[in-house]
Amino acid sequence: THVPGKMLVHPFNGRRIPVICDAELVDMSFGTGAVKITPAHDPNDFDTGKRHDLDFVNVLTEDGLINDEGGDRFKGLKRFAARKAVIDALDALGLYEGKAANPMRLGLCSRSKDVIEPMLKPQWWVNCAAMAADACEAARKKDLEIIPAFMEPTWFRWLENIRDWCISRQLWWGHRIPAYYIKFEGESDEDAGMPGGASEKLDRWIIGREEQEARAEAEAKFPNKAFTLEQDEDVLDTWFSSGLFPFSVFGWPDSTPDLNEFYPTALLETGHDIMFFWVARMVMMGMKLTGKVPFKQVYLHAMVRDAHGRKMSKSLGNVIDPLNVIEGISLKDLNATLEGGNLDEKEVKKAQAGQARDYPEGIPECGTDAMRFALVAYTAQGRDINLDVLRVVGYRHWCNKMWNAVRFAMMNLGENYAPPEEALTKKSPGLTPASRWALSRLDKACASVNAAMEAYDFNASTTGVYSFWQYDLCDVFIELMKPVVAGDDETAKKTTRDALWTLLDSGLRLLHPFMPFVTEELWQRLPRRAAERARSIMVASYPIADPANRADDELESHLSSALDAVKAVRALRASYNLPPKARPEVFLVCRSEETSGALNLFADAVSTLSSSGKTTVLGENDAAPAGCGVTVVSESLSVFVNLAGSVDPAAEIGKLEKKMAATAKQISELTKKMQMDGYETKVPESVRRENEEKMAKLEAEVAAANAATEDFRKLL
């Protein structure tokens, strides 16, 4: 504690060096607990020097040699030679205590791999405090909306702690800084100073958009003096130039018709990793230079990582080139992409091993549409996308399924088919219940996809359109229409074909933003209305919801009940290992009028979708025939599948008895819970109601299993 505030004497030049305490820079538990500070040659030391008002002593020339501050003994030496010379000089004075290894991080030049030596150099800076405050206020007032909203705190955290911005860059390419340095005629280089070097004189700089403007200002500043002007060789920071983009492209600073018409813009889409580097700079500069926020909304997309969540890196071999996913590539060719670059031999082998683990068979050809759809569907992951190529492959297979669906449609529509000139509605004459259901599902898909896109919830939009194509159109409607078009009812055939065309036409339009190529190709193959003027799906009208004319919630509920029955039949077929060609009879025991009405309407649909024989709807007091497998779908529905001649009755009785024992145990546990003291007063009504419904279902399962057991006994 007695040392801080005292002065040390430099052993070579006698300079007095203050001893200071600084908790931010020094770790007392590391080494001796003391460290030298070189404010002119280290970023952290620079901050320490500012905090303690230290001298900033630069010991390097512009060429990296020791300058006059090094004294005659070291002046002119290269840095590494000087370090050795300093150790020798300290040793000669008896002041050298030794050295110890100290792992540290060194900045290396990306091209030469040489060690970078920080040093103080004059740079151009921008004070961002006021601009950052304006950008924060714009976000708070919602003049600027950041999407997704969870990125807003990052916006405020960066801008509320902003520092001055260095905009000088020592590069060949870029916007050259519009600053000019004055050199008077007849003066020496030493008197003139070096622009951009430690010896430059700040009062010699003149700012001007052009040299002529700068010269006029220089003549006014230094009248009656002969001089030359040298423009600064530095260029503006890339992000400074990029920050001008929203308005410079429209002719700013001139007040052009385009600038007045199109600025400010509506939406910026970019990656969240450059929200500060680019987006914040555009907002700050736009508001400062034009007085307007450059765009209303910012949509920040996620960053793509590999399937394991790792950042893509050449040295790991996990970089996924989109072209390789689109076009496909063998493992051999994938390995070859690592050769000829800047990786050393060990890194190449390590990366190739990583490729072999992740893509043992290479990457299959997936196509542009599958790649695009997968990336949009992945946006639910937020900040990062863990891209699994197998998922992209899955969407390629889905494209094939969609292609086959349209091929089926073309076969069933016929060569001379003409689409209906008026849009189909739920009240269109002759529509089958399945067609009206499909139109209602299309309407729901249009509503969900449009709402999701307006909210920039692209994952939800892809889910909506995928569900419509996969689960409503392909899995249900196309299967239900097959017996219709194969039948004799010409009216039903015509209206079903019209419904199919409507679903395909609207479905392709709905999908087009996500899969532009395959949808264009398929849409061009569909017959057109005579009134259709769009030559491409790109300019065709986008489907929107029309609930008043298409939505039918009651019908959807009815078919939903039928689909529950279909799932139960399929599960029973699987549990009894019935062969695919088996067509057993199905009996649906309904214990409510609503369920009975729904299943009577869609009994044929149950038969078609479950690959069964005739489906019969029974009342609560009706009995299914002996020898049926049974499952309870809900309180109001039990499904029976006639297994006579298809299964071993004794084995099925054993399964049912085991199932009844497990169900009886559940009933016992639930009964015990419902008979506890205070159950009626302490347990919430919603929970009690849920328990009652569960008990009713369990008891129905036991009754159904008992009945099935008795039926199987009759088959013994």
BELRA-V163286 format. One record per backbone hydrogen bond with DSSP energy under -0.5 kcal/mol. CO is the residue of the C=O (numbers start at 1). NH is the residue of the N-H. E is the energy in kcal/mol with one decimal. If there is no record, write none. Layout:
co=CO nh=NH e=E
co=CO nh=NH e=E
This chain:
co=3 nh=6 e=-2.1
co=6 nh=19 e=-2.3
co=8 nh=10 e=-0.5
co=8 nh=17 e=-3.5
co=10 nh=14 e=-1.4
co=15 nh=10 e=-2.9
co=17 nh=8 e=-3.6
co=18 nh=20 e=-0.5
co=19 nh=5 e=-2.8
co=22 nh=26 e=-2.0
co=26 nh=28 e=-0.7
co=27 nh=30 e=-2.0
co=29 nh=31 e=-0.5
co=30 nh=33 e=-1.8
co=38 nh=41 e=-2.4
co=40 nh=120 e=-1.0
co=42 nh=46 e=-2.4
co=43 nh=47 e=-1.8
co=44 nh=48 e=-2.0
co=45 nh=49 e=-2.8
co=46 nh=50 e=-1.9
co=47 nh=51 e=-2.1
co=48 nh=52 e=-1.9
co=49 nh=53 e=-0.7
co=49 nh=54 e=-2.1
co=55 nh=57 e=-0.9
co=56 nh=58 e=-0.7
co=57 nh=59 e=-0.5
co=59 nh=67 e=-2.1
co=61 nh=64 e=-1.8
co=64 nh=79 e=-0.7
co=65 nh=61 e=-3.0
co=66 nh=76 e=-2.8
co=67 nh=70 e=-2.0
co=68 nh=71 e=-1.9
co=70 nh=74 e=-0.6
co=71 nh=74 e=-0.9
co=71 nh=75 e=-2.2
co=74 nh=77 e=-2.1
co=77 nh=66 e=-2.2
co=78 nh=82 e=-2.8
co=79 nh=83 e=-1.8
co=80 nh=84 e=-1.6
co=81 nh=85 e=-2.3
co=82 nh=86 e=-2.5
co=83 nh=87 e=-1.9
co=84 nh=88 e=-2.4
co=85 nh=89 e=-2.2
co=86 nh=90 e=-2.6
co=87 nh=91 e=-2.5
co=88 nh=92 e=-2.2
co=89 nh=93 e=-1.3
co=90 nh=95 e=-2.8
co=90 nh=96 e=-0.7
co=91 nh=94 e=-1.2
co=95 nh=97 e=-0.5
co=104 nh=106 e=-0.5
co=107 nh=116 e=-3.0
co=109 nh=113 e=-1.6
co=114 nh=109 e=-2.6
co=116 nh=118 e=-0.6
co=124 nh=167 e=-2.6
co=124 nh=168 e=-0.8
co=126 nh=128 e=-0.8
co=126 nh=165 e=-2.8
co=128 nh=132 e=-3.1
co=129 nh=133 e=-1.9
co=130 nh=134 e=-1.9
co=131 nh=135 e=-2.1
co=132 nh=136 e=-2.2
co=133 nh=137 e=-2.2
co=134 nh=138 e=-2.1
co=135 nh=139 e=-1.5
co=136 nh=140 e=-2.3
co=137 nh=141 e=-2.4
co=138 nh=143 e=-1.9
co=138 nh=144 e=-1.6
co=139 nh=142 e=-0.7
co=144 nh=146 e=-0.5
co=145 nh=147 e=-0.6
co=145 nh=298 e=-2.6
co=147 nh=300 e=-3.2
co=148 nh=151 e=-1.9
co=149 nh=152 e=-1.9
co=151 nh=155 e=-1.7
co=152 nh=156 e=-2.3
co=153 nh=157 e=-2.7
co=154 nh=158 e=-2.3
co=155 nh=159 e=-2.2
co=156 nh=160 e=-2.6
co=158 nh=161 e=-0.7
co=159 nh=162 e=-1.0
co=164 nh=166 e=-0.6
co=165 nh=126 e=-2.1
co=165 nh=167 e=-0.6
co=167 nh=237 e=-1.7
co=169 nh=171 e=-1.4
co=169 nh=235 e=-2.8
co=174 nh=176 e=-0.6
co=175 nh=236 e=-3.3
co=177 nh=179 e=-2.2
co=178 nh=208 e=-2.0
co=179 nh=232 e=-2.9
co=180 nh=206 e=-2.6
co=181 nh=230 e=-2.0
co=183 nh=228 e=-2.5
co=184 nh=187 e=-1.4
co=188 nh=192 e=-2.4
co=189 nh=193 e=-2.1
co=193 nh=195 e=-0.6
co=194 nh=197 e=-2.5
co=194 nh=200 e=-0.5
co=197 nh=200 e=-1.4
co=200 nh=202 e=-0.6
co=201 nh=204 e=-2.1
co=202 nh=205 e=-1.4
co=204 nh=182 e=-1.6
co=206 nh=180 e=-3.3
co=210 nh=214 e=-2.1
co=211 nh=215 e=-2.8
co=212 nh=216 e=-1.9
co=213 nh=217 e=-1.6
co=214 nh=218 e=-2.3
co=215 nh=219 e=-2.5
co=216 nh=220 e=-1.6
co=217 nh=221 e=-1.8
co=218 nh=222 e=-2.9
co=222 nh=225 e=-1.0
co=226 nh=185 e=-1.9
co=228 nh=183 e=-2.2
co=230 nh=181 e=-3.0
co=234 nh=177 e=-2.1
co=235 nh=169 e=-1.7
co=237 nh=240 e=-1.1
co=237 nh=241 e=-2.0
co=238 nh=242 e=-2.8
co=239 nh=243 e=-1.5
co=240 nh=244 e=-0.6
co=241 nh=244 e=-1.1
co=242 nh=245 e=-1.5
co=244 nh=247 e=-1.2
co=244 nh=248 e=-3.0
co=245 nh=249 e=-1.5
co=247 nh=250 e=-1.1
co=247 nh=252 e=-1.6
co=248 nh=251 e=-1.8
co=250 nh=259 e=-0.7
co=251 nh=254 e=-1.8
co=254 nh=256 e=-1.6
co=256 nh=260 e=-2.2
co=257 nh=261 e=-1.8
co=258 nh=262 e=-3.1
co=259 nh=263 e=-1.4
co=265 nh=296 e=-0.8
co=266 nh=297 e=-2.1
co=268 nh=299 e=-3.3
co=270 nh=301 e=-2.6
co=271 nh=274 e=-1.4
co=272 nh=275 e=-1.4
co=274 nh=278 e=-2.4
co=274 nh=279 e=-1.5
co=275 nh=280 e=-2.4
co=276 nh=281 e=-0.7
co=278 nh=282 e=-2.7
co=279 nh=283 e=-2.4
co=280 nh=284 e=-2.8
co=281 nh=285 e=-2.7
co=282 nh=286 e=-2.6
co=283 nh=287 e=-2.4
co=284 nh=288 e=-2.0
co=285 nh=289 e=-2.8
co=286 nh=290 e=-2.3
co=286 nh=291 e=-0.7
co=286 nh=292 e=-1.0
co=287 nh=291 e=-0.8
co=294 nh=265 e=-2.6
co=296 nh=145 e=-2.6
co=297 nh=268 e=-2.2
co=298 nh=147 e=-3.2
co=298 nh=300 e=-0.6
co=299 nh=270 e=-2.2
co=299 nh=301 e=-0.6
co=301 nh=272 e=-1.7
co=303 nh=305 e=-0.5
co=303 nh=385 e=-3.6
co=305 nh=387 e=-2.4
co=306 nh=309 e=-2.2
co=310 nh=306 e=-2.3
co=313 nh=316 e=-0.6
co=313 nh=317 e=-1.1
co=313 nh=318 e=-1.3
co=319 nh=321 e=-0.7
co=320 nh=322 e=-0.6
co=321 nh=324 e=-1.0
co=321 nh=325 e=-1.4
co=322 nh=326 e=-2.5
co=323 nh=327 e=-3.0
co=324 nh=328 e=-1.6
co=325 nh=366 e=-2.0
co=326 nh=367 e=-1.7
co=329 nh=363 e=-2.9
co=330 nh=334 e=-2.3
co=331 nh=335 e=-2.7
co=332 nh=336 e=-1.7
co=333 nh=337 e=-0.9
co=334 nh=337 e=-0.7
co=335 nh=338 e=-1.5
co=336 nh=339 e=-1.2
co=338 nh=341 e=-0.7
co=344 nh=348 e=-2.2
co=345 nh=349 e=-2.1
co=346 nh=350 e=-2.2
co=347 nh=351 e=-2.6
co=348 nh=352 e=-2.6
co=349 nh=353 e=-2.0
co=350 nh=354 e=-1.8
co=351 nh=355 e=-2.1
co=352 nh=356 e=-2.1
co=353 nh=357 e=-1.8
co=354 nh=358 e=-2.2
co=355 nh=359 e=-3.2
co=359 nh=362 e=-2.1
co=362 nh=364 e=-0.5
co=363 nh=329 e=-2.5
co=366 nh=370 e=-0.5
co=367 nh=371 e=-1.6
co=368 nh=372 e=-2.7
co=369 nh=373 e=-2.8
co=370 nh=374 e=-2.3
co=371 nh=375 e=-2.1
co=372 nh=376 e=-2.1
co=373 nh=377 e=-2.7
co=374 nh=378 e=-1.8
co=376 nh=379 e=-1.4
co=377 nh=380 e=-0.8
co=378 nh=381 e=-2.4
co=379 nh=382 e=-1.3
co=381 nh=383 e=-0.6
co=381 nh=384 e=-0.7
co=383 nh=303 e=-2.3
co=384 nh=386 e=-0.5
co=385 nh=305 e=-4.4
co=385 nh=387 e=-1.2
co=386 nh=388 e=-0.6
co=387 nh=389 e=-0.6
co=388 nh=391 e=-1.3
co=388 nh=392 e=-1.1
co=389 nh=393 e=-2.3
co=390 nh=394 e=-1.9
co=391 nh=395 e=-1.7
co=392 nh=396 e=-1.7
co=393 nh=397 e=-2.1
co=394 nh=398 e=-1.7
co=395 nh=399 e=-2.0
co=396 nh=400 e=-1.6
co=397 nh=401 e=-1.9
co=398 nh=402 e=-2.4
co=399 nh=403 e=-2.4
co=400 nh=404 e=-2.4
co=401 nh=405 e=-1.9
co=402 nh=406 e=-2.0
co=403 nh=407 e=-2.2
co=404 nh=408 e=-2.6
co=405 nh=409 e=-2.0
co=406 nh=410 e=-2.7
co=407 nh=411 e=-2.0
co=408 nh=412 e=-2.0
co=409 nh=413 e=-2.6
co=410 nh=414 e=-1.4
co=414 nh=417 e=-1.1
co=425 nh=428 e=-1.8
co=428 nh=431 e=-1.3
co=432 nh=436 e=-2.3
co=433 nh=437 e=-2.5
co=434 nh=438 e=-2.3
co=435 nh=439 e=-2.2
co=436 nh=440 e=-1.9
co=437 nh=441 e=-2.4
co=438 nh=442 e=-2.4
co=439 nh=443 e=-2.1
co=440 nh=444 e=-2.1
co=441 nh=445 e=-2.3
co=442 nh=446 e=-2.6
co=443 nh=447 e=-2.2
co=444 nh=448 e=-2.6
co=445 nh=449 e=-2.7
co=446 nh=450 e=-2.2
co=447 nh=451 e=-2.2
co=448 nh=452 e=-2.2
co=449 nh=453 e=-2.3
co=450 nh=454 e=-2.3
co=451 nh=455 e=-1.3
co=452 nh=457 e=-3.2
co=453 nh=456 e=-1.4
co=456 nh=458 e=-1.2
co=457 nh=461 e=-1.6
co=458 nh=462 e=-2.2
co=459 nh=463 e=-2.2
co=460 nh=464 e=-2.3
co=461 nh=465 e=-2.1
co=462 nh=466 e=-2.5
co=463 nh=467 e=-2.5
co=464 nh=468 e=-1.8
co=465 nh=469 e=-2.1
co=466 nh=470 e=-3.2
co=467 nh=471 e=-2.0
co=467 nh=472 e=-1.3
co=468 nh=472 e=-0.7
co=468 nh=473 e=-2.9
co=469 nh=474 e=-2.6
co=470 nh=475 e=-1.7
co=472 nh=477 e=-2.7
co=473 nh=478 e=-2.9
co=476 nh=480 e=-2.6
co=477 nh=481 e=-2.1
co=478 nh=482 e=-0.8
co=479 nh=483 e=-0.6
co=480 nh=484 e=-0.5
co=481 nh=485 e=-2.7
co=482 nh=486 e=-1.3
co=484 nh=487 e=-1.4
co=488 nh=490 e=-1.1
co=489 nh=493 e=-2.2
co=490 nh=494 e=-2.5
co=491 nh=495 e=-2.5
co=492 nh=496 e=-2.2
co=493 nh=497 e=-2.4
co=494 nh=498 e=-2.3
co=495 nh=499 e=-2.3
co=496 nh=500 e=-2.5
co=497 nh=501 e=-2.7
co=498 nh=502 e=-2.4
co=499 nh=503 e=-2.5
co=500 nh=504 e=-2.5
co=501 nh=505 e=-2.9
co=502 nh=506 e=-2.5
co=503 nh=507 e=-2.3
co=504 nh=508 e=-2.6
co=505 nh=509 e=-1.8
co=506 nh=510 e=-2.6
co=507 nh=511 e=-1.8
co=508 nh=512 e=-1.4
co=511 nh=514 e=-1.6
co=511 nh=515 e=-1.9
co=515 nh=519 e=-1.4
co=516 nh=520 e=-1.4
co=517 nh=521 e=-2.2
co=518 nh=522 e=-2.4
co=519 nh=523 e=-2.6
co=520 nh=524 e=-2.0
co=521 nh=525 e=-0.6
co=522 nh=525 e=-0.8
co=522 nh=526 e=-0.8
co=523 nh=526 e=-0.7
co=529 nh=532 e=-1.1
co=536 nh=539 e=-1.1
co=537 nh=540 e=-0.6
co=546 nh=549 e=-1.3
co=546 nh=550 e=-1.8
co=547 nh=551 e=-0.6
co=549 nh=426 e=-3.0
co=552 nh=556 e=-2.1
co=553 nh=557 e=-2.2
co=554 nh=558 e=-2.1
co=555 nh=559 e=-2.5
co=556 nh=560 e=-2.1
co=557 nh=561 e=-1.8
co=558 nh=562 e=-1.7
co=559 nh=563 e=-2.7
co=560 nh=564 e=-1.9
co=561 nh=565 e=-1.8
co=562 nh=566 e=-2.2
co=563 nh=567 e=-2.4
co=564 nh=568 e=-1.9
co=565 nh=569 e=-2.5
co=566 nh=570 e=-2.7
co=567 nh=571 e=-2.3
co=568 nh=572 e=-2.3
co=569 nh=573 e=-2.7
co=570 nh=574 e=-2.3
co=571 nh=575 e=-2.6
co=572 nh=576 e=-1.9
co=573 nh=578 e=-2.4
co=574 nh=577 e=-1.0
co=579 nh=582 e=-1.7
co=584 nh=613 e=-2.8
co=585 nh=642 e=-2.5
co=586 nh=616 e=-2.8
co=587 nh=589 e=-0.7
co=587 nh=640 e=-2.9
co=588 nh=590 e=-0.7
co=588 nh=618 e=-3.4
co=589 nh=638 e=-1.9
co=592 nh=596 e=-2.2
co=593 nh=597 e=-2.8
co=594 nh=598 e=-2.2
co=595 nh=599 e=-2.4
co=596 nh=600 e=-2.1
co=597 nh=601 e=-1.6
co=598 nh=602 e=-1.4
co=600 nh=603 e=-0.6
co=602 nh=606 e=-1.9
co=603 nh=607 e=-1.8
co=604 nh=608 e=-2.5
co=605 nh=609 e=-2.8
co=606 nh=610 e=-1.7
co=607 nh=612 e=-2.3
co=608 nh=611 e=-0.9
co=614 nh=586 e=-2.5
co=614 nh=616 e=-0.5
co=616 nh=588 e=-2.9
co=616 nh=618 e=-0.5
co=618 nh=590 e=-2.6
co=619 nh=622 e=-1.3
co=627 nh=643 e=-2.5
co=629 nh=641 e=-2.7
co=631 nh=633 e=-0.7
co=631 nh=639 e=-3.0
co=634 nh=637 e=-1.0
co=636 nh=591 e=-2.4
co=637 nh=633 e=-1.7
co=637 nh=634 e=-2.0
co=638 nh=589 e=-2.4
co=639 nh=631 e=-2.0
co=640 nh=587 e=-2.9
co=641 nh=629 e=-2.9
co=643 nh=646 e=-2.8
co=643 nh=647 e=-1.0
co=647 nh=649 e=-0.7
co=648 nh=652 e=-2.0
co=649 nh=653 e=-2.4
co=650 nh=654 e=-1.8
co=651 nh=655 e=-1.8
co=652 nh=656 e=-2.5
co=653 nh=657 e=-2.5
co=654 nh=658 e=-1.9
co=655 nh=659 e=-2.4
co=656 nh=660 e=-2.8
co=657 nh=661 e=-1.9
co=658 nh=662 e=-1.9
co=659 nh=663 e=-2.4
co=660 nh=664 e=-2.7
co=661 nh=665 e=-1.8
co=662 nh=666 e=-1.7
co=663 nh=667 e=-2.4
co=664 nh=668 e=-2.4
co=665 nh=669 e=-2.3
co=666 nh=670 e=-2.4
co=667 nh=671 e=-2.7
co=668 nh=672 e=-2.2
co=669 nh=673 e=-1.8
co=670 nh=674 e=-2.3
co=671 nh=675 e=-1.1
co=673 nh=676 e=-1.0
co=676 nh=679 e=-1.8
co=678 nh=682 e=-3.4
co=678 nh=683 e=-0.6
co=679 nh=683 e=-1.5
co=684 nh=688 e=-2.2
co=685 nh=689 e=-2.7
co=686 nh=690 e=-2.0
co=687 nh=691 e=-2.4
co=688 nh=692 e=-2.2
co=689 nh=693 e=-2.1
co=690 nh=694 e=-2.1
co=691 nh=695 e=-2.6
co=692 nh=696 e=-2.4
co=693 nh=697 e=-1.9
co=694 nh=698 e=-2.4
co=695 nh=699 e=-2.6
co=696 nh=700 e=-2.0
co=697 nh=701 e=-2.2
co=698 nh=702 e=-2.1
co=699 nh=703 e=-2.4
co=700 nh=704 e=-2.6
co=701 nh=705 e=-2.7
co=702 nh=706 e=-2.6
co=703 nh=707 e=-2.4
co=704 nh=708 e=-2.5
co=705 nh=709 e=-2.5
co=706 nh=710 e=-2.4
co=707 nh=711 e=-2.1
co=708 nh=712 e=-2.6
co=709 nh=713 e=-2.2
co=710 nh=714 e=-1.4
co=711 nh=715 e=-0.6
co=712 nh=715 e=-1.0
co=712 nh=716 e=-0.5
co=713 nh=716 e=-1.1
